[in-house]
Amino acid sequence: MRSNGFCGGISNDSKLLKHYSTDESIFSITPKLILQPLNQRDIEKAVKVVSKHTKQFETLALTPRGLGAGQNGGALSDSIVLDTAVHMNKINNVTKVTSENYHVTVEPGARCVNLHQKLSSLKIHIPTLPLNHTTATIGGAVAENRGAGQINKYGTLADWVVSIEVTLSDGNTYNISPLTYKQLNSLIKKDNAYSRIVKSVFKLIEKNESTIKKNRPKHPTCRAGYALWNILDVSVSEFKKGKGSFDLTKIMCGSQGTIGIINSITLKATPVKKLEKTIIVHVSSLTEIPRVVNESITQEVNHIEMFDEKTLRSALASPQIFGQKMQGARYFNTILKLYTFFHVRWKGEPPPYFLLITLDTDKVTGLQDKLLKLFTNKNLTHKPRLLSEPTEVTLFTTLARNWYRLARQSGNKQMPVSILDSLDVPLTKLDSFFTDLENLSKKLKTSFVANLNVNGSALIFYPLLDMTDSKIDKKITITNQEFYKVANKNGAKFTGEMIDGLIHTPDLSKIFSKTFLNLCAKLESTFDPDDIFNPGKKIKPIPTIVNILRTHN
């Protein structure tokens, strides 16, 4: 690498390789080399070297990585890890395009929390920045096409991307942005990797428009597969008449670095307009959750979040989690509020679950009335409460958005394991689903941590398992099988929200047809004919995961 002009960090130090062998998933894969590029030129050099030698060394590949916050193993590799978080983390100045539209260009290693803070100082925001932004980079969030509250209204990050600078398999970097039909025809006359890809992908869509349309996911949070249905925002015939646009950023978002390496992203931001309020609901059992969710959905809430009693106890043991968001008096006031909430309000025995419902100020009264009615009718054990102090809102949203990290840091023998996709459970089946899940928990002697997805419209479950157990592979298999039996019994549908990665790629057939998955494979080969970009993460699963399971919690 060095002899070919790579100027950034290069290391095969055993301690560093061990650090990069894990992320927040259940896997452990030791890479052979770590690259920490300084800039776009370094990424281009790395891609050209790997492309040149991949015929000689078939397993040679590049896996881009941010802070390793993913839960699906997307940042793990047994070849070369390309860490963009160390040096490529610049956030450029914000440009005002119109009174309602701002643009900001960021490098992939920039932390979402830093971007959020910069935009907040200008009273603007990107509504789809991931809510747990203290642990995410922009590149990672775009690579997983993350979203936040109100996905039905604001979409995912793909809907806020203006353009992406991407290094393709030829080692050159191209600006990818929406194209009109006229621009597309002009581009495909050129002789470069990007033009050939655009030509091939357009033909793929033109020939298979019906199949693509049929496989469009019904759930708005789906991030699985390649979003071929989003490349054109109109039909092929309308596009040829000069309407709409052809936009490959729609598949770059959510691609997990499998079709190119992102160098920078230009995003849209918009003014923060409406004031929000948050209601906290103390829940005594899982069966109370659907009642609250059902009432909340009718009020067009912005988002519903959740944390449990274990998260509260973990925060008491690890209060430094709040130090990443605040300092000085604000930090100490928040910690005081945490101790008061636990020891004074609940006398050390809080209910098992807490729901946070955020909505526009003008909708608060309507929802409060509905939730109070549930309480009065004894469908809720505890009276819902409107959070009036900013410190309380910060406290509880931090708990809800960092529950997974807190569970991992708790020092318990078990860790929350991300092996299950989120489920869209029919409203009429929610009660029976939770009852069956409680019975399953007893049968397997395994606790499940329940959480709501970012839109409050699907449920995510994490079994608590001991990764040091010699029979962990069997326990994972049995838990997976039994859980999905409960899901199928209650008419639940897989949402595809947990993206593919190492764990969910084999399950894509539960969401898409074989014909559509073949189209995705063709798309991937068009971008990456030698499979040098993060192999095994989207369409072509690795044969078995047993040998790469981590052996520590």
C-alpha positions as CSV (number, residue, x, y, z in Angstrom):
1,M,0.0,0.0,0.0
2,R,2.7,2.5,1.0
3,S,4.7,2.0,-2.1
4,N,1.6,2.7,-4.2
5,G,1.1,6.1,-2.5
6,F,-1.2,5.4,0.4
7,C,-0.4,8.1,3.0
8,G,-2.7,7.3,5.9
9,G,-2.4,4.8,8.7
10,I,-1.5,1.2,7.9
11,S,-1.2,-1.5,10.6
12,N,-1.4,-5.2,11.3
13,D,-0.6,-4.8,15.0
14,S,-2.3,-7.7,16.8
15,K,-3.9,-5.4,19.4
16,L,-5.4,-3.1,16.8
17,L,-6.6,-6.1,14.7
18,K,-8.4,-7.4,17.9
19,H,-10.1,-4.1,18.4
20,Y,-11.4,-4.1,14.8
21,S,-12.5,-7.8,15.1
22,T,-15.8,-6.9,16.7
23,D,-18.6,-4.3,16.5
24,E,-21.9,-4.3,18.4
25,S,-23.0,-7.6,16.8
26,I,-22.6,-11.2,18.0
27,F,-19.6,-11.8,15.6
28,S,-15.9,-11.7,15.9
29,I,-13.8,-11.7,12.7
30,T,-10.1,-10.7,12.8
31,P,-9.0,-8.6,9.8
32,K,-5.5,-9.0,8.3
33,L,-4.9,-5.3,7.8
34,I,-6.2,-1.9,9.0
35,L,-6.2,1.2,6.7
36,Q,-7.0,4.7,8.0
37,P,-7.2,6.9,4.9
38,L,-6.4,10.6,5.2
39,N,-8.5,11.6,2.2
40,Q,-10.2,10.6,-1.1
41,R,-6.8,10.0,-2.8
42,D,-6.0,7.4,-0.2
43,I,-9.3,5.6,-0.8
44,E,-8.7,5.6,-4.5
45,K,-5.2,4.2,-4.0
46,A,-6.5,1.4,-1.7
47,V,-9.2,0.4,-4.2
48,K,-6.8,0.3,-7.1
49,V,-4.3,-1.9,-5.2
50,V,-7.0,-4.3,-4.2
51,S,-8.5,-4.4,-7.7
52,K,-5.1,-5.1,-9.2
53,H,-4.3,-8.0,-6.9
54,T,-7.7,-9.6,-6.4
55,K,-7.2,-12.2,-9.1
56,Q,-4.1,-13.4,-7.4
57,F,-5.6,-13.3,-3.9
58,E,-9.3,-14.1,-4.2
59,T,-10.3,-13.1,-0.6
60,L,-8.7,-9.7,-0.9
61,A,-11.4,-7.1,-0.1
62,L,-12.1,-3.7,1.5
63,T,-14.7,-3.2,4.2
64,P,-15.4,0.4,5.2
65,R,-16.0,1.1,8.9
66,G,-17.0,4.0,11.1
67,L,-17.2,3.7,14.9
68,G,-18.3,0.0,14.8
69,A,-21.8,0.7,16.2
70,G,-23.6,-1.6,13.8
71,Q,-25.4,-4.7,15.2
72,N,-25.3,-6.8,12.1
73,G,-21.5,-7.4,11.5
74,G,-21.5,-5.1,8.5
75,A,-18.1,-3.5,9.5
76,L,-16.3,-6.8,10.0
77,S,-13.9,-8.5,7.6
78,D,-11.2,-11.2,7.5
79,S,-9.3,-9.1,4.9
80,I,-8.8,-5.3,5.0
81,V,-10.8,-2.8,7.1
82,L,-10.9,0.8,5.9
83,D,-11.6,3.0,8.9
84,T,-12.8,6.5,7.7
85,A,-13.6,7.7,11.3
86,V,-10.0,8.5,12.3
87,H,-9.1,11.1,9.7
88,M,-12.1,11.6,7.3
89,N,-14.5,13.3,9.7
90,K,-14.8,16.9,8.4
91,I,-18.1,18.8,8.4
92,N,-18.1,21.6,5.9
93,N,-19.9,24.9,6.2
94,V,-23.7,24.9,5.8
95,T,-25.0,26.5,2.6
96,K,-28.4,28.2,2.5
97,V,-30.1,27.3,-0.8
98,T,-33.6,28.7,0.0
99,S,-35.3,29.7,3.2
100,E,-36.5,26.1,3.5
101,N,-33.5,24.2,2.2
102,Y,-29.9,24.1,3.4
103,H,-27.1,21.9,2.2
104,V,-24.1,20.5,4.2
105,T,-21.3,18.3,2.9
106,V,-19.7,15.9,5.4
107,E,-17.0,13.2,5.3
108,P,-18.1,9.7,6.1
109,G,-16.3,9.5,9.5
110,A,-18.0,12.6,10.9
111,R,-20.1,11.8,14.0
112,C,-23.8,12.3,13.7
113,V,-23.8,14.0,17.1
114,N,-21.4,16.7,15.9
115,L,-23.4,17.3,12.7
116,H,-26.6,17.5,14.9
117,Q,-25.0,20.1,17.1
118,K,-23.8,22.2,14.2
119,L,-27.2,22.2,12.6
120,S,-29.0,22.9,15.9
121,S,-26.9,26.0,16.4
122,L,-28.4,27.3,13.1
123,K,-31.9,26.2,14.2
124,I,-32.1,23.6,11.3
125,H,-32.0,19.8,11.4
126,I,-32.0,16.6,9.3
127,P,-35.1,14.8,10.7
128,T,-33.8,11.4,9.8
129,L,-30.5,11.5,11.6
130,P,-30.4,8.3,13.8
131,L,-31.7,9.0,17.3
132,N,-28.7,7.2,18.9
133,H,-26.4,9.6,17.1
134,T,-23.8,9.6,19.9
135,T,-22.6,6.2,18.5
136,A,-23.0,6.7,14.8
137,T,-21.0,8.2,11.9
138,I,-22.7,9.8,8.9
139,G,-21.1,7.2,6.6
140,G,-22.4,4.4,8.7
141,A,-25.8,5.9,9.0
142,V,-26.0,6.4,5.2
143,A,-24.6,2.9,4.6
144,E,-27.4,1.5,6.6
145,N,-30.0,4.1,5.4
146,R,-31.0,4.9,9.0
147,G,-34.1,6.8,9.9
148,A,-35.6,8.5,12.9
149,G,-39.1,9.3,14.0
150,Q,-42.0,9.9,11.6
151,I,-40.6,7.8,8.8
152,N,-43.9,8.1,7.0
153,K,-43.5,11.8,7.0
154,Y,-39.7,12.3,6.6
155,G,-38.5,9.0,5.2
156,T,-35.0,7.8,5.8
157,L,-31.6,9.3,5.2
158,A,-31.9,8.4,1.5
159,D,-34.6,11.0,1.2
160,W,-32.2,13.7,2.5
161,V,-29.2,13.0,0.4
162,V,-28.4,15.5,-2.4
163,S,-25.3,13.7,-3.8
164,I,-22.6,11.3,-2.8
165,E,-18.9,11.2,-3.8
166,V,-18.2,7.5,-4.3
167,T,-15.0,5.6,-5.3
168,L,-16.1,2.8,-7.6
169,S,-14.3,-0.5,-8.5
170,D,-12.0,1.2,-11.1
171,G,-10.4,3.2,-8.3
172,N,-11.9,6.5,-9.5
173,T,-14.3,8.8,-7.6
174,Y,-17.6,10.0,-9.1
175,N,-20.2,12.4,-8.0
176,I,-23.5,10.5,-7.9
177,S,-26.7,12.6,-8.0
178,P,-30.1,12.5,-9.7
179,L,-30.1,12.5,-13.5
180,T,-32.8,13.5,-15.9
181,Y,-33.4,11.3,-19.0
182,K,-31.4,13.8,-21.1
183,Q,-28.5,13.8,-18.6
184,L,-28.6,10.0,-18.5
185,N,-28.3,9.7,-22.3
186,S,-25.5,12.2,-22.3
187,L,-23.6,10.3,-19.5
188,I,-23.8,6.8,-21.0
189,K,-21.9,8.0,-24.1
190,K,-18.8,8.4,-21.9
191,D,-16.3,5.6,-21.4
192,N,-15.9,5.2,-17.6
193,A,-17.1,2.9,-14.8
194,Y,-19.9,5.2,-13.7
195,S,-21.4,5.6,-17.2
196,R,-21.3,1.9,-17.8
197,I,-23.0,1.2,-14.4
198,V,-25.7,3.8,-15.2
199,K,-26.4,2.2,-18.6
200,S,-26.6,-1.3,-17.2
201,V,-28.8,-0.4,-14.2
202,F,-31.2,1.5,-16.3
203,K,-31.6,-1.4,-18.7
204,L,-32.1,-3.7,-15.7
205,I,-34.9,-1.5,-14.4
206,E,-36.4,-1.1,-17.8
207,K,-36.5,-4.9,-18.5
208,N,-37.7,-5.8,-15.0
209,E,-40.0,-2.9,-14.0
210,S,-42.9,-5.2,-13.1
211,T,-40.9,-7.5,-10.8
212,I,-39.3,-4.6,-9.0
213,K,-42.7,-3.0,-8.4
214,K,-44.1,-6.2,-7.0
215,N,-41.2,-6.6,-4.6
216,R,-41.4,-3.1,-3.2
217,P,-41.7,-3.5,0.6
218,K,-44.9,-2.5,2.3
219,H,-43.2,-1.4,5.5
220,P,-41.6,2.0,5.4
221,T,-38.6,1.0,7.6
222,C,-37.4,-1.8,5.3
223,R,-33.6,-1.5,4.5
224,A,-33.0,-5.0,3.2
225,G,-31.8,-5.8,-0.3
226,Y,-31.1,-3.0,-2.8
227,A,-33.9,-0.4,-3.2
228,L,-34.3,-0.8,-7.0
229,W,-37.8,0.5,-6.6
230,N,-36.5,3.9,-5.6
231,I,-34.0,4.6,-8.4
232,L,-36.7,6.0,-10.6
233,D,-39.3,8.2,-9.0
234,V,-41.7,7.7,-12.0
235,S,-42.4,4.8,-14.4
236,V,-39.8,4.0,-17.1
237,S,-42.2,5.3,-19.8
238,E,-42.7,8.6,-18.0
239,F,-39.0,9.0,-17.4
240,K,-38.3,8.6,-21.1
241,K,-40.8,11.5,-21.7
242,G,-38.6,13.7,-19.6
243,K,-40.3,13.4,-16.2
244,G,-38.7,12.5,-12.9
245,S,-35.1,11.4,-12.2
246,F,-32.8,8.4,-12.1
247,D,-31.0,8.5,-8.8
248,L,-28.3,5.9,-7.8
249,T,-27.9,7.5,-4.4
250,K,-31.0,5.6,-3.4
251,I,-29.1,2.3,-3.6
252,M,-25.9,3.7,-2.2
253,C,-27.9,4.4,0.9
254,G,-28.3,1.1,2.6
255,S,-25.7,-0.7,0.5
256,Q,-23.3,-1.2,3.5
257,G,-20.3,-0.4,1.4
258,T,-20.9,-3.4,-1.0
259,I,-20.9,-1.4,-4.2
260,G,-18.5,1.5,-3.6
261,I,-16.6,3.5,-0.9
262,I,-18.2,6.8,0.2
263,N,-15.9,9.8,0.3
264,S,-18.4,12.5,1.2
265,I,-22.1,13.1,1.4
266,T,-24.1,16.2,0.7
267,L,-27.3,16.3,2.8
268,K,-30.4,18.5,2.9
269,A,-31.4,20.2,6.1
270,T,-34.5,22.1,7.0
271,P,-35.6,24.7,9.6
272,V,-36.9,23.4,12.9
273,K,-40.5,24.6,12.9
274,K,-42.8,23.0,15.5
275,L,-42.3,22.8,19.2
276,E,-42.5,19.3,20.6
277,K,-43.6,17.8,23.9
278,T,-42.9,14.4,25.4
279,I,-45.2,12.2,27.5
280,I,-43.8,9.4,29.6
281,V,-45.9,6.3,30.2
282,H,-44.9,3.8,32.9
283,V,-45.8,0.3,31.8
284,S,-46.3,-2.6,34.2
285,S,-46.4,-5.4,31.6
286,L,-45.7,-6.0,27.9
287,T,-49.4,-6.4,27.2
288,E,-50.0,-2.7,28.2
289,I,-47.7,-1.6,25.4
290,P,-50.0,-2.2,22.4
291,R,-52.8,-0.3,24.1
292,V,-50.6,2.8,24.4
293,V,-49.2,2.4,20.9
294,N,-52.7,2.0,19.4
295,E,-53.9,5.2,20.9
296,S,-50.7,7.1,20.1
297,I,-50.8,6.2,16.4
298,T,-54.2,7.8,16.0
299,Q,-52.7,11.2,17.2
300,E,-49.9,11.3,14.5
301,V,-47.1,11.3,17.1
302,N,-43.6,12.1,15.9
303,H,-42.0,9.0,17.4
304,I,-42.4,6.5,20.2
305,E,-39.3,5.3,22.1
306,M,-38.9,2.8,24.8
307,F,-36.5,1.7,27.6
308,D,-36.8,-0.8,30.4
309,E,-36.0,-1.1,34.1
310,K,-32.7,-2.8,33.3
311,T,-31.6,0.2,31.3
312,L,-32.4,2.5,34.2
313,R,-30.3,0.4,36.6
314,S,-27.5,0.2,34.1
315,A,-27.5,4.0,33.8
316,L,-27.2,4.3,37.6
317,A,-24.1,2.1,37.4
318,S,-22.7,3.9,34.3
319,P,-23.7,7.6,34.5
320,Q,-20.8,8.6,32.3
321,I,-23.2,7.8,29.3
322,F,-24.7,11.3,29.9
323,G,-21.2,13.0,29.8
324,Q,-21.2,12.5,26.1
325,K,-24.1,14.8,25.6
326,M,-23.6,17.4,28.4
327,Q,-21.1,19.0,30.7
328,G,-20.9,20.9,34.0
329,A,-24.0,21.8,35.9
330,R,-26.3,20.3,33.2
331,Y,-24.6,16.9,33.6
332,F,-24.9,16.9,37.4
333,N,-28.5,18.1,37.3
334,T,-29.3,15.2,34.9
335,I,-27.6,12.7,37.2
336,L,-29.5,14.1,40.2
337,K,-32.8,13.8,38.3
338,L,-31.9,10.1,37.5
339,Y,-31.2,9.3,41.2
340,T,-34.4,11.1,42.3
341,F,-36.5,9.3,39.7
342,F,-35.3,5.9,40.7
343,H,-34.9,6.3,44.5
344,V,-37.6,8.8,45.4
345,R,-40.4,8.4,42.8
346,W,-40.1,4.7,42.6
347,K,-38.3,3.9,45.9
348,G,-35.9,1.6,44.0
349,E,-38.6,-0.5,42.4
350,P,-39.6,1.0,39.1
351,P,-42.1,-0.6,36.6
352,P,-40.5,-2.9,34.0
353,Y,-41.0,-0.6,31.0
354,F,-41.2,3.1,30.0
355,L,-42.6,4.6,26.8
356,L,-41.7,8.0,25.6
357,I,-44.2,9.6,23.1
358,T,-43.0,12.7,21.4
359,L,-45.5,14.8,19.4
360,D,-46.3,18.4,18.3
361,T,-47.4,20.7,21.1
362,D,-50.9,21.2,19.5
363,K,-51.6,17.4,19.7
364,V,-50.6,16.9,23.3
365,T,-54.1,17.4,24.9
366,G,-55.8,14.9,22.6
367,L,-53.3,12.1,23.4
368,Q,-53.3,12.9,27.1
369,D,-57.0,12.6,27.2
370,K,-56.9,9.2,25.5
371,L,-54.1,7.9,27.7
372,L,-55.8,9.1,30.9
373,K,-59.0,7.2,29.8
374,L,-56.9,4.0,29.6
375,F,-55.7,4.7,33.1
376,T,-59.1,5.5,34.4
377,N,-60.5,2.2,32.8
378,K,-57.6,0.3,34.5
379,N,-56.0,-0.6,31.2
380,L,-52.9,1.2,32.4
381,T,-51.5,0.7,35.9
382,H,-49.8,4.1,36.1
383,K,-50.9,7.6,35.2
384,P,-49.2,9.0,32.1
385,R,-47.2,12.2,32.7
386,L,-46.2,15.1,30.5
387,L,-42.5,15.9,30.9
388,S,-42.3,19.6,31.7
389,E,-38.6,20.0,32.4
390,P,-35.9,19.9,29.6
391,T,-33.6,18.0,32.0
392,E,-36.2,15.2,32.2
393,V,-36.6,15.0,28.5
394,T,-32.8,14.8,28.0
395,L,-32.5,12.1,30.7
396,F,-35.2,9.8,29.4
397,T,-34.4,10.2,25.6
398,T,-30.8,9.4,26.4
399,L,-31.8,6.3,28.2
400,A,-34.1,5.3,25.3
401,R,-31.5,5.9,22.6
402,N,-28.6,4.3,24.4
403,W,-30.3,1.3,26.0
404,Y,-28.3,-1.2,23.9
405,R,-24.9,0.3,24.9
406,L,-25.9,0.4,28.5
407,A,-27.0,-3.2,28.4
408,R,-23.6,-4.1,26.9
409,Q,-21.7,-2.1,29.5
410,S,-23.7,-3.5,32.5
411,G,-21.2,-6.3,33.2
412,N,-23.9,-9.0,33.2
413,K,-23.2,-12.5,32.0
414,Q,-25.8,-12.0,29.2
415,M,-25.9,-9.5,26.4
416,P,-28.8,-8.4,24.1
417,V,-28.3,-10.3,20.9
418,S,-29.4,-8.8,17.6
419,I,-30.5,-11.9,15.7
420,L,-34.2,-11.1,15.0
421,D,-35.7,-8.8,12.4
422,S,-38.2,-6.3,13.6
423,L,-41.9,-7.3,13.2
424,D,-45.0,-5.6,12.0
425,V,-47.6,-7.2,14.2
426,P,-51.3,-6.7,13.4
427,L,-52.9,-4.4,16.0
428,T,-55.6,-7.0,16.7
429,K,-52.9,-9.6,17.5
430,L,-50.7,-7.6,19.7
431,D,-52.2,-8.8,23.0
432,S,-51.9,-12.5,22.0
433,F,-48.5,-12.0,20.5
434,F,-47.1,-10.6,23.8
435,T,-48.8,-13.4,25.8
436,D,-47.2,-16.0,23.5
437,L,-43.8,-14.3,23.8
438,E,-44.0,-14.4,27.6
439,N,-44.8,-18.1,27.4
440,L,-41.9,-18.6,25.0
441,S,-39.5,-16.8,27.4
442,K,-40.4,-19.2,30.2
443,K,-40.1,-22.2,27.9
444,L,-36.6,-21.2,26.7
445,K,-35.6,-19.8,30.0
446,T,-34.5,-16.7,28.0
447,S,-35.5,-13.1,28.7
448,F,-36.3,-10.9,25.7
449,V,-35.6,-7.2,25.7
450,A,-38.4,-5.5,23.8
451,N,-38.0,-2.2,21.9
452,L,-40.0,-0.2,19.4
453,N,-38.5,0.7,16.1
454,V,-37.9,4.4,15.3
455,N,-41.4,4.9,14.0
456,G,-43.2,3.1,16.8
457,S,-44.8,0.9,14.1
458,A,-42.8,-2.3,14.5
459,L,-41.4,-4.3,17.4
460,I,-37.8,-5.4,17.9
461,F,-36.8,-8.1,20.3
462,Y,-33.3,-9.0,21.6
463,P,-32.9,-12.2,23.5
464,L,-30.4,-12.0,26.4
465,L,-27.8,-14.7,25.8
466,D,-24.4,-15.6,27.2
467,M,-22.0,-15.6,24.3
468,T,-19.4,-17.5,26.4
469,D,-21.8,-20.5,26.6
470,S,-20.2,-23.5,24.7
471,K,-23.7,-24.3,23.2
472,I,-24.5,-20.7,22.1
473,D,-24.8,-21.6,18.4
474,K,-27.6,-24.1,19.2
475,K,-29.3,-21.6,21.5
476,I,-29.2,-18.9,18.8
477,T,-30.7,-21.4,16.3
478,I,-33.5,-22.6,18.6
479,T,-34.3,-19.1,19.8
480,N,-34.6,-17.8,16.2
481,Q,-36.8,-20.7,15.1
482,E,-39.1,-20.6,18.1
483,F,-39.5,-16.8,18.0
484,Y,-40.5,-16.8,14.4
485,K,-43.1,-19.6,15.1
486,V,-44.7,-17.2,17.5
487,A,-44.5,-14.4,14.9
488,N,-46.1,-16.5,12.2
489,K,-48.8,-17.7,14.5
490,N,-49.9,-14.1,15.1
491,G,-49.7,-12.9,11.5
492,A,-46.5,-10.8,12.0
493,K,-44.6,-9.7,9.0
494,F,-40.8,-9.2,8.7
495,T,-40.1,-5.5,8.0
496,G,-36.5,-5.8,6.8
497,E,-35.6,-2.9,9.1
498,M,-32.6,-4.7,10.7
499,I,-30.8,-4.6,7.3
500,D,-28.9,-7.6,5.9
501,G,-25.4,-7.8,7.3
502,L,-24.0,-11.2,8.3
503,I,-27.1,-12.3,10.3
504,H,-30.1,-11.4,8.1
505,T,-28.8,-11.8,4.6
506,P,-29.9,-15.5,4.6
507,D,-33.4,-14.4,5.5
508,L,-34.0,-12.2,2.5
509,S,-36.1,-14.8,0.8
510,K,-38.7,-14.2,3.6
511,I,-39.2,-10.6,2.2
512,F,-38.3,-10.8,-1.6
513,S,-38.9,-13.2,-4.4
514,K,-36.0,-15.3,-5.9
515,T,-36.3,-13.4,-9.1
516,F,-35.9,-10.0,-7.4
517,L,-32.9,-11.3,-5.4
518,N,-31.3,-12.4,-8.7
519,L,-31.7,-8.8,-9.9
520,C,-30.0,-7.5,-6.8
521,A,-27.1,-9.9,-7.4
522,K,-26.8,-8.6,-11.0
523,L,-26.8,-5.0,-9.7
524,E,-24.1,-5.8,-7.2
525,S,-22.0,-7.5,-9.9
526,T,-22.4,-4.5,-12.2
527,F,-20.9,-2.2,-9.5
528,D,-18.4,-4.7,-8.1
529,P,-17.5,-7.5,-10.6
530,D,-14.6,-8.9,-8.6
531,D,-16.5,-8.7,-5.2
532,I,-13.9,-6.5,-3.6
533,F,-16.3,-4.3,-1.6
534,N,-17.5,-5.8,1.7
535,P,-18.4,-9.3,0.5
536,G,-21.0,-11.4,2.3
537,K,-23.1,-8.5,3.6
538,K,-26.1,-8.0,1.3
539,I,-26.9,-10.6,-1.3
540,K,-24.3,-13.4,-1.1
541,P,-24.4,-14.8,2.5
542,I,-21.4,-16.6,3.9
543,P,-22.0,-20.4,4.2
544,T,-22.1,-20.5,8.0
545,I,-21.9,-18.1,11.0
546,V,-21.0,-20.7,13.6
547,N,-17.3,-20.2,13.3
548,I,-17.4,-16.5,13.6
549,L,-19.6,-16.1,16.7
550,R,-17.9,-14.1,19.4
551,T,-16.9,-15.9,22.6
552,H,-17.3,-13.0,25.0
553,N,-20.1,-10.7,26.0
